[in-house]
């Protein structure tokens, strides 16, 4: 034994125990640092998300995509190209002799309507409208608020120049927060100026015309008669015949589902000839 009263074996055991305690303490410290780091990282992500959400409205009322070179508004190039060369008259787009017509009821402030327009409608235009198989009508209801009515009347005025579908498409691509007051004449002018060939000042002035003023009310009456309670809602049928609800209330409008229903209706139309 030495002066400490411990044998060599006991001293080694004591030293080993101290090393183990020190290692455990270091491990606990590392664990606390990892937890703190994770909390700080999560907080940073939350701050970024909040900042993006707060800045989403911008001057244009909620641009949802980045602008491309040569665009004044997101979606401008794609929208004008999408409808180029396709006949358009008032609320309708597509060839008059198309065997089927798809009627859409929508509110320009409705985020679900926006999702359909951005994610589904372009495929239908390419697959069916351009191929002379389908024409589409846009019946603009306005039940969410005053911004909906202002937007609907301006879209109807654009329809007098046969530019309604481009106007609606661009509106949805730059949709803002419901009833936030973003649907000003300045915002509507931005949308209109991005539509190739639209006389924006004429469209704004035409909003006082009786036919334009009546358009949202007439659309809402037809929507109610059809038995719909939400938007977007759709009727499908022969262009010169009776149309039925395309989807049930619990069905979401996807490219696959709507294409399936259109294909089935086209087969029925061909079989009846």
VOBA-1610 file (N, C-alpha, C; in pm, whole numbers, padded with zeros to 5 digits, always signed):
BEGIN
Unk+00083-00121+00000Unk+00000+00000+00000Unk+00086+00125+00000Unk+00034+00236-00063Unk+00105+00363-00059Unk+00042+00451+00046Unk+00076+00582+00045Unk+00027+00675+00148Unk-00125+00693+00143Unk-00183+00666+00030Unk-00329+00686+00021Unk-00404+00574+00087Unk-00338+00468+00119Unk-00404+00354+00181Unk-00467+00261+00081Unk-00444+00285-00055Unk-00501+00200-00158Unk-00391+00115-00221Unk-00430-00002-00257Unk-00338-00088-00331Unk-00332-00039-00474Unk-00235-00089-00551Unk-00222-00052-00692Unk-00349-00090-00768Unk-00404-00205-00737Unk-00527-00249-00806Unk-00642-00155-00776Unk-00651-00113-00650Unk-00759-00022-00613Unk-00743+00115-00678Unk-00613+00160-00689Unk-00590+00290-00756Unk-00633+00283-00902Unk-00602+00171-00970Unk-00641+00158-01110Unk-00795+00157-01124Unk-00862+00091-01032Unk-01009+00085-01038Unk-01070+00224-01016Unk-01009+00297-00920Unk-01058+00432-00893Unk-01039+00523-01015Unk-00921+00516-01079Unk-00892+00598-01197Unk-00988+00563-01311Unk-01013+00433-01328Unk-01104+00389-01434Unk-01245+00444-01410Unk-01287+00440-01283Unk-01422+00491-01251Unk-01432+00641-01278Unk-01323+00715-01248Unk-01323+00859-01274Unk-01327+00887-01424Unk-01250+00806-01501Unk-01255+00824-01647Unk-01395+00796-01701Unk-01460+00695-01648Unk-01596+00661-01695Unk-01693+00773-01663Unk-01679+00830-01541Unk-01768+00940-01505Unk-01745+01062-01594Unk-01618+01090-01625Unk-01587+01203-01713Unk-01642+01181-01853Unk-01628+01057-01903Unk-01680+01026-02038Unk-01832+01042-02042Unk-01899+00993-01936Unk-02045+01005-01931Unk-02087+01151-01927Unk-02012+01233-01853Unk-02045+01376-01845Unk-02029+01442-01982Unk-01918+01404-02054Unk-01898+01461-02188Unk-02010+01418-02281Unk-02055+01294-02271Unk-02162+01244-02357Unk-02292+01321-02331Unk-02320+01345-02201Unk-02441+01422-02169Unk-02434+01564-02223Unk-02315+01623-02218Unk-02297+01759-02270Unk-02320+01762-02421Unk-02263+01659-02492Unk-02283+01654-02638Unk-02431+01638-02671Unk-02501+01555-02592Unk-02643+01534-02616Unk-02722+01664-02600Unk-02687+01740-02493Unk-02755+01867-02473Unk-02728+01964-02588Unk-02605+01964-02640Unk-02572+02052-02752Unk-02647+02012-02879Unk-02659+01880-02901Unk-02734+01833-03018Unk-02880+01876-03008Unk-02938+01861-02890Unk-03079+01900-02871Unk-03096+02050-02893Unk-03005+02130-02834Unk-03010+02275-02850Unk-02996+02313-02997Unk-02903+02246-03066Unk-02884+02275-03208Unk-03008+02244-03289Unk-03073+02131-03256Unk-03195+02096-03328Unk-03306+02197-03305Unk-03319+02243-03182Unk-03422+02342-03151Unk-03396+02472-03227Unk-03269+02515-03229Unk-03235+02639-03301Unk-03261+02624-03450Unk-03227+02507-03507Unk-03249+02485-03650Unk-03398+02488-03683Unk-03479+02423-03598Unk-03624+02424-03619Unk-03678+02566-03610Unk-03629+02643-03514Unk-03674+02781-03500Unk-03640+02862-03624Unk-03521+02837-03680Unk-03480+02910-03800Unk-03572+02878-03916Unk-03609+02749-03931Unk-03700+02709-04039Unk-03835+02777-04023Unk-03885+02780-03899Unk-04015+02843-03873Unk-04011+02991-03910Unk-03903+03059-03875Unk-03889+03201-03907Unk-03891+03223-04058Unk-03822+03136-04133Unk-03818+03150-04278Unk-03956+03129-04338Unk-04028+03026-04289Unk-04162+02999-04340Unk-04255+03116-04314Unk-04249+03171-04193Unk-04334+03285-04159Unk-04300+03405-04247Unk-04172+03427-04270Unk-04131+03540-04354Unk-04182+03525-04496Unk-04172+03401-04549Unk-04220+03378-04685Unk-04370+03396-04694Unk-04441+03348-04592Unk-04586+03362-04593Unk-04627+03509-04585Unk-04557+03582-04502Unk-04590+03724-04486Unk-04560+03803-04611Unk-04457+03763-04685Unk-04418+03838-04804Unk-04483+03789-04930Unk-04569+03687-04919Unk-04626+03626-05038Unk-04718+03715-05116Unk-04787+03811-05048Unk-04884+03892-05118Unk-04820+03988-05216Unk-04714+04058-05174Unk-04647+04152-05262Unk-04742+04259-05311Unk-04695+04333-05408Unk-04778+04439-05465Unk-04884+04382-05557Unk-04859+04261-05610Unk-04952+04206-05709Unk-05056+04116-05649Unk-05068+04103-05518Unk-05176+04025-05461Unk-05145+03879-05450Unk-05019+03837-05434Unk-04993+03697-05406Unk-04935+03618-05519Unk-04831+03667-05587Unk-04765+03589-05691Unk-04722+03456-05633Unk-04759+03347-05698Unk-04731+03215-05644Unk-04617+03146-05716Unk-04568+03204-05826Unk-04455+03146-05897Unk-04357+03255-05937Unk-04235+03218-05962Unk-04135+03317-06002Unk-04159+03360-06146Unk-04129+03487-06173Unk-04141+03537-06309Unk-04030+03480-06397Unk-04063+03459-06524Unk-03963+03422-06623Unk-03919+03547-06697Unk-03810+03536-06768Unk-03761+03650-06844Unk-03868+03696-06943Unk-03895+03825-06945Unk-03992+03881-07036Unk-04133+03884-06982Unk-04156+03835-06859Unk-04289+03835-06800Unk-04309+03956-06708Unk-04429+04012-06710Unk-04464+04113-06611Unk-04533+04048-06492Unk-04589+03928-06512Unk-04653+03851-06407Unk-04618+03703-06423Unk-04607+03630-06314Unk-04583+03486-06324Unk-04693+03417-06404Unk-04653+03326-06493Unk-04749+03250-06573Unk-04786+03315-06704Unk-04739+03436-06730Unk-04782+03511-06848Unk-04749+03438-06978Unk-04627+03391-06992Unk-04586+03326-07116Unk-04665+03199-07140Unk-04676+03116-07037Unk-04747+02988-07051Unk-04895+03010-07080Unk-04956+03106-07013Unk-05098+03131-07033Unk-05128+03174-07175Unk-05053+03269-07227Unk-05079+03316-07363Unk-05052+03208-07466Unk-04952+03125-07442Unk-04924+03014-07534Unk-05032+02906-07526Unk-05085+02884-07406Unk-05183+02777-07385Unk-05307+02796-07471Unk-05354+02920-07484Unk-05479+02944-07556Unk-05458+02998-07697Unk-05333+03014-07739Unk-05306+03067-07873Unk-05363+02975-07979Unk-05438+03033-08072Unk-05490+02957-08185Unk-05618+02881-08158Unk-05667+02883-08034Unk-05792+02813-08001Unk-05907+02913-08007Unk-06017+02881-08077Unk-06130+02974-08082Unk-06183+03005-07942Unk-06219+03130-07923Unk-06272+03172-07793Unk-06382+03273-07817Unk-06493+03252-07748Unk-06606+03344-07764Unk-06676+03359-07630Unk-06669+03477-07574Unk-06734+03502-07446Unk-06678+03413-07336Unk-06765+03330-07276Unk-06723+03242-07167Unk-06669+03109-07217Unk-06671+03086-07348Unk-06636+02955-07404Unk-06501+02958-07474Unk-06428+02847-07459Unk-06305+02828-07534Unk-06311+02689-07596Unk-06268+02680-07722Unk-06271+02552-07791Unk-06350+02563-07921Unk-06344+02458-07999Unk-06409+02457-08129Unk-06559+02433-08113Unk-06642+02513-08180Unk-06788+02502-08162Unk-06843+02364-08196Unk-06774+02290-08285Unk-06824+02159-08325Unk-06769+02046-08239Unk-06701+02078-08128Unk-06652+01974-08037Unk-06771+01895-07983Unk-06761+01763-07975Unk-06876+01682-07932Unk-06918+01703-07787Unk-06823+01741-07700Unk-06853+01756-07559Unk-06824+01899-07511Unk-06897+01938-07406Unk-06872+02066-07340Unk-06858+02042-07190Unk-06752+02100-07133Unk-06730+02096-06988Unk-06760+02235-06933Unk-06857+02243-06842Unk-06895+02370-06781Unk-06834+02375-06641Unk-06758+02479-06616Unk-06693+02497-06485Unk-06757+02614-06412Unk-06795+02591-06286Unk-06842+02698-06198Unk-06731+02724-06097Unk-06686+02849-06087Unk-06573+02880-06000Unk-06578+03024-05953Unk-06518+03046-05836Unk-06501+03180-05780Unk-06353+03214-05792Unk-06322+03332-05843Unk-06181+03368-05866Unk-06101+03381-05736Unk-06168+03391-05622Unk-06096+03394-05495Unk-06077+03254-05434Unk-06141+03155-05491Unk-06142+03020-05433Unk-06006+02952-05453Unk-05937+02913-05346Unk-05807+02846-05361Unk-05817+02708-05423Unk-05929+02639-05404Unk-05948+02508-05466Unk-05966+02522-05617Unk-06034+02629-05657Unk-06048+02659-05800Unk-05912+02689-05861Unk-05830+02761-05785Unk-05695+02790-05831Unk-05616+02661-05852Unk-05626+02568-05757Unk-05552+02442-05769Unk-05593+02368-05896Unk-05723+02366-05926Unk-05770+02301-06048Unk-05712+02370-06171Unk-05720+02503-06173Unk-05674+02577-06291Unk-05525+02560-06314Unk-05447+02561-06209Unk-05301+02551-06222Unk-05257+02408-06250Unk-05321+02310-06187Unk-05270+02173-06192Unk-05344+02077-06284Unk-05467+02110-06323Unk-05548+02016-06401Unk-05586+02072-06537Unk-05641+02193-06540Unk-05694+02251-06663Unk-05597+02250-06781Unk-05467+02283-06763Unk-05377+02284-06879Unk-05371+02150-06953Unk-05375+02040-06879Unk-05371+01909-06943Unk-05498+01885-07024Unk-05612+01932-06976Unk-05737+01915-07049Unk-05737+01996-07178Unk-05680+02114-07173Unk-05671+02196-07294Unk-05585+02125-07399Unk-05472+02072-07357Unk-05382+02005-07451Unk-05442+01876-07506Unk-05503+01796-07419Unk-05551+01664-07460Unk-05682+01669-07538Unk-05770+01761-07501Unk-05905+01756-07555Unk-05948+01881-07631Unk-05919+01999-07577Unk-05966+02121-07643Unk-05893+02142-07775Unk-05762+02131-07773Unk-05685+02149-07897Unk-05714+02039-07999Unk-05759+01925-07952Unk-05787+01812-08041Unk-05932+01810-08090Unk-06004+01921-08069Unk-06142+01936-08117Unk-06239+01839-08049Unk-06204+01788-07933Unk-06289+01692-07863Unk-06375+01757-07755Unk-06334+01874-07709Unk-06399+01936-07594Unk-06395+02087-07606Unk-06505+02150-07571Unk-06506+02294-07549Unk-06536+02315-07402Unk-06493+02428-07348Unk-06510+02454-07206Unk-06575+02591-07185Unk-06661+02597-07085Unk-06725+02723-07047Unk-06686+02755-06903Unk-06662+02883-06877Unk-06629+02929-06742Unk-06743+03015-06690Unk-06814+02965-06591Unk-06925+03040-06531Unk-06879+03090-06394Unk-06863+03220-06387Unk-06793+03285-06276Unk-06890+03324-06164Unk-06902+03238-06062Unk-06981+03274-05944Unk-06897+03365-05855Unk-06962+03437-05765Unk-06889+03534-05682Unk-06953+03541-05544Unk-06933+03437-05465Unk-06999+03431-05335Unk-06903+03451-05217Unk-06772+03456-05241Unk-06678+03466-05129Unk-06675+03607-05071Unk-06687+03708-05157Unk-06682+03845-05105Unk-06678+03947-05217Unk-06660+04074-05179Unk-06660+04183-05276Unk-06548+04169-05379Unk-06432+04119-05335Unk-06323+04099-05430Unk-06362+04000-05539Unk-06441+03899-05503Unk-06488+03801-05601Unk-06575+03869-05707Unk-06664+03955-05664Unk-06754+04022-05757Unk-06677+04115-05850Unk-06586+04193-05794Unk-06505+04283-05876Unk-06425+04205-05980Unk-06364+04096-05938Unk-06285+04013-06029Unk-06374+03950-06136Unk-06491+03900-06096Unk-06581+03834-06190Unk-06629+03931-06298Unk-06661+04052-06259Unk-06708+04150-06357Unk-06597+04189-06454Unk-06476+04198-06404Unk-06364+04230-06492Unk-06335+04114-06588Unk-06346+03991-06539Unk-06328+03875-06626Unk-06436+03872-06734Unk-06560+03903-06696Unk-06668+03907-06794Unk-06642+04015-06899Unk-06587+04129-06856Unk-06553+04235-06951Unk-06443+04190-07046Unk-06345+04115-06993Unk-06241+04059-07081Unk-06303+03960-07179Unk-06409+03891-07136Unk-06478+03799-07225Unk-06544+03867-07343Unk-06579+03995-07328Unk-06636+04069-07439Unk-06534+04088-07550Unk-06405+04077-07515Unk-06297+04081-07614Unk-06244+03941-07644Unk-06317+03839-07598Unk-06278+03699-07619Unk-06141+03667-07559Unk-06118+03721-07439Unk-05993+03699-07367Unk-06018+03652-07223Unk-06138+03604-07196Unk-06171+03566-07059Unk-06080+03456-07006Unk-06053+03354-07085Unk-05978+03239-07034Unk-05835+03275-06998Unk-05771+03362-07077Unk-05637+03407-07040Unk-05641+03489-06911Unk-05741+03576-06901Unk-05753+03660-06782Unk-05771+03575-06657Unk-05861+03477-06665Unk-05888+03390-06550Unk-05766+03308-06513Unk-05698+03254-06613Unk-05579+03173-06587Unk-05473+03255-06515Unk-05448+03376-06562Unk-05346+03461-06499Unk-05390+03508-06361Unk-05519+03532-06345Unk-05568+03571-06213Unk-05538+03461-06111Unk-05570+03338-06147Unk-05546+03228-06053Unk-05397+03210-06026Unk-05314+03230-06125Unk-05170+03217-06104Unk-05114+03323-06011Unk-05189+03430-05993Unk-05144+03539-05906Unk-05246+03572-05797Unk-05324+03472-05760Unk-05430+03489-05661Unk-05374+03529-05526Unk-05445+03619-05458Unk-05405+03663-05326Unk-05492+03602-05217Unk-05480+03655-05097Unk-05557+03604-04983Unk-05701+03652-04991Unk-05794+03561-04962Unk-05936+03592-04972Unk-05974+03718-04895Unk-06050+03805-04963Unk-06109+03924-04901Unk-06007+04013-04831Unk-05885+04014-04884Unk-05782+04100-04826Unk-05779+04238-04891Unk-05865+04258-04992Unk-05869+04387-05060Unk-05767+04402-05171Unk-05704+04291-05209Unk-05598+04300-05312Unk-05654+04320-05453Unk-05785+04291-05474Unk-05842+04301-05609Unk-05878+04447-05637Unk-05775+04523-05661Unk-05791+04665-05693Unk-05783+04682-05845Unk-05817+04801-05892Unk-05803+04827-06036Unk-05657+04816-06079Unk-05565+04852-05990Unk-05422+04840-06023Unk-05383+04694-06044Unk-05431+04607-05955Unk-05401+04465-05968Unk-05468+04407-06093Unk-05594+04441-06116Unk-05665+04392-06233Unk-05601+04442-06362Unk-05548+04563-06358Unk-05477+04616-06476Unk-05350+04537-06502Unk-05280+04497-06395Unk-05161+04413-06411Unk-05197+04282-06480Unk-05305+04220-06434Unk-05349+04095-06496Unk-05382+04119-06643Unk-05462+04223-06668Unk-05505+04251-06804Unk-05390+04281-06899Unk-05291+04357-06853Unk-05179+04393-06938Unk-05093+04271-06974Unk-05102+04167-06894Unk-05026+04045-06924Unk-05098+03956-07025Unk-05225+03988-07056Unk-05302+03911-07155Unk-05277+03970-07293Unk-05219+03891-07380Unk-05185+03939-07513Unk-05311+03981-07590Unk-05313+04106-07636Unk-05422+04153-07720Unk-05541+04212-07646Unk-05538+04214-07513Unk-05651+04268-07438Unk-05637+04419-07423Unk-05744+04491-07456Unk-05750+04634-07432Unk-05794+04654-07286Unk-05699+04680-07199Unk-05727+04681-07055Unk-05821+04795-07018Unk-05798+04914-07069Unk-05883+05027-07034Unk-06027+05005-07079Unk-06044+04943-07195Unk-06180+04912-07243Unk-06246+04809-07151Unk-06169+04710-07111Unk-06225+04607-07023Unk-06270+04669-06890Unk-06189+04756-06833Unk-06226+04820-06707Unk-06351+04907-06725Unk-06359+04975-06838Unk-06474+05061-06864Unk-06601+04980-06890Unk-06585+04862-06951Unk-06701+04779-06988Unk-06767+04713-06867Unk-06707+04725-06751Unk-06766+04661-06633Unk-06902+04719-06595Unk-06932+04838-06643Unk-07061+04899-06609Unk-07173+04851-06702Unk-07141+04777-06805Unk-07243+04731-06898Unk-07336+04631-06830Unk-07464+04637-06859Unk-07561+04549-06793Unk-07529+04401-06807Unk-07486+04357-06924Unk-07456+04215-06944Unk-07339+04170-06857Unk-07242+04259-06837Unk-07127+04227-06750Unk-07170+04225-06605Unk-07255+04321-06565Unk-07304+04327-06428Unk-07387+04203-06393Unk-07461+04152-06492Unk-07548+04037-06467Unk-07474+03903-06464Unk-07359+03898-06528Unk-07292+03769-06549Unk-07271+03688-06421Unk-07217+03744-06312Unk-07197+03663-06191Unk-07328+03612-06130Unk-07432+03694-06135Unk-07562+03653-06079Unk-07621+03538-06160Unk-07613+03549-06292Unk-07664+03442-06377Unk-07586+03312-06356Unk-07454+03323-06340Unk-07372+03205-06316Unk-07411+03139-06184Unk-07433+03222-06082Unk-07468+03167-05951Unk-07607+03102-05954Unk-07698+03158-06030Unk-07831+03097-06044Unk-07819+02959-06108Unk-07741+02948-06214Unk-07722+02819-06281Unk-07651+02719-06190Unk-07557+02768-06111Unk-07483+02685-06015Unk-07579+02628-05910Unk-07669+02713-05861Unk-07767+02670-05761Unk-07866+02570-05820Unk-07916+02597-05939Unk-08011+02508-06005Unk-07950+02370-06027Unk-07819+02368-06057Unk-07750+02240-06080Unk-07733+02161-05950Unk-07760+02224-05835Unk-07751+02155-05708Unk-07615+02158-05643Unk-07527+02245-05691Unk-07392+02253-05636Unk-07390+02338-05508Unk-07297+02306-05420Unk-07280+02384-05297Unk-07138+02434-05278Unk-07046+02392-05364Unk-06907+02434-05352Unk-06845+02455-05489Unk-06723+02503-05487Unk-06648+02525-05612Unk-06507+02468-05597Unk-06445+02427-05709Unk-06502+02425-05843Unk-06604+02313-05859Unk-06700+02334-05947Unk-06801+02234-05977Unk-06813+02225-06129Unk-06852+02108-06179Unk-06846+02086-06323Unk-06969+02011-06374Unk-07011+02050-06495Unk-07109+01975-06572Unk-07041+01927-06699Unk-07075+01807-06745Unk-07019+01753-06868Unk-07130+01688-06948Unk-07126+01710-07079Unk-07225+01645-07165Unk-07209+01688-07308Unk-07296+01640-07396Unk-07290+01680-07537Unk-07301+01832-07551Unk-07227+01885-07645Unk-07228+02030-07665Unk-07369+02080-07692Unk-07449+02003-07762Unk-07585+02044-07792Unk-07688+01961-07716Unk-07647+01906-07602Unk-07739+01823-07527Unk-07732+01848-07378Unk-07800+01763-07302Unk-07807+01777-07158Unk-07675+01742-07091Unk-07640+01818-06989Unk-07515+01796-06919Unk-07542+01754-06774Unk-07455+01669-06723Unk-07470+01614-06589Unk-07348+01651-06505Unk-07363+01642-06373Unk-07251+01669-06283Unk-07136+01573-06315Unk-07018+01628-06328Unk-06900+01548-06362Unk-06847+01470-06244Unk-06849+01531-06125Unk-06792+01471-06005Unk-06893+01473-05892Unk-06881+01377-05802Unk-06960+01381-05680Unk-06893+01476-05582Unk-06960+01510-05474Unk-06907+01609-05381Unk-06779+01564-05312Unk-06758+01432-05302Unk-06638+01383-05234Unk-06526+01346-05329Unk-06539+01384-05455Unk-06435+01355-05554Unk-06357+01482-05587Unk-06225+01473-05582Unk-06140+01587-05616Unk-06115+01590-05766Unk-06108+01710-05826Unk-06084+01718-05970Unk-05937+01695-06006Unk-05903+01575-06045Unk-05767+01542-06087Unk-05764+01519-06238Unk-05647+01525-06296Unk-05633+01501-06439Unk-05681+01361-06473Unk-05639+01262-06393Unk-05673+01123-06421Unk-05823+01100-06416Unk-05889+01150-06312Unk-06032+01125-06296Unk-06114+01197-06403Unk-06084+01325-06426Unk-06161+01399-06526Unk-06136+01343-06666Unk-06014+01305-06695Unk-05984+01245-06826Unk-06062+01115-06844Unk-06071+01037-06737Unk-06146+00911-06744Unk-06293+00937-06777Unk-06351+01039-06714Unk-06492+01070-06740Unk-06511+01126-06882Unk-06420+01209-06925Unk-06430+01264-07062Unk-06415+01153-07165Unk-06319+01064-07145Unk-06299+00953-07241Unk-06423+00866-07249Unk-06485+00839-07134Unk-06606+00756-07133Unk-06720+00828-07208Unk-06732+00960-07188Unk-06837+01036-07256Unk-06811+01041-07406Unk-06685+01051-07445Unk-06651+01052-07588Unk-06685+00918-07652Unk-06659+00809-07581Unk-06692+00676-07634Unk-06843+00662-07650Unk-06918+00714-07554Unk-07064+00708-07564Unk-07114+00790-07682Unk-07052+00907-07700Unk-07092+00994-07811Unk-07063+00928-07945Unk-06947+00862-07956Unk-06911+00791-08080Unk-07004+00672-08103Unk-07043+00605-07995Unk-07130+00489-08009Unk-07271+00525-08052Unk-07308+00649-08023Unk-07443+00691-08057Unk-07457+00744-08201Unk-07344+00750-08270Unk-07351+00804-08407Unk-07386+00695-08508
//
